[in-house]
């Protein structure tokens, strides 16, 4: 299990460009030599994309709630509607 965790951490560092240049090149060579690593990188890339997407969706919901609360304020509502007329 620790090996898998270490591999995942290394892949994330690679994908987020947090590796030193020499380590990054070495990792790229390992991907060329081991197709399994390349598959793991592709899978982890998809996971990171989903996590980011879900984070954006959560932020959007929070912003919608704040906007709804602000629109209940009469002064704010009037100001916003006059700006966008």
URVENKA-V946165 format. One record per helix or strand of 2 or more residues. SS is the DSSP state (h for helix, s for strand). FROM is the first residue (numbers start at 1). TO is the last residue. Records with the same first field share a line. If there is no record, write none. Layout:
BEGIN
SS = FROM-TO ; FROM-TO
END
This chain:
BEGIN
h = 2-15 ; 21-33 ; 35-72 ; 74-83
END
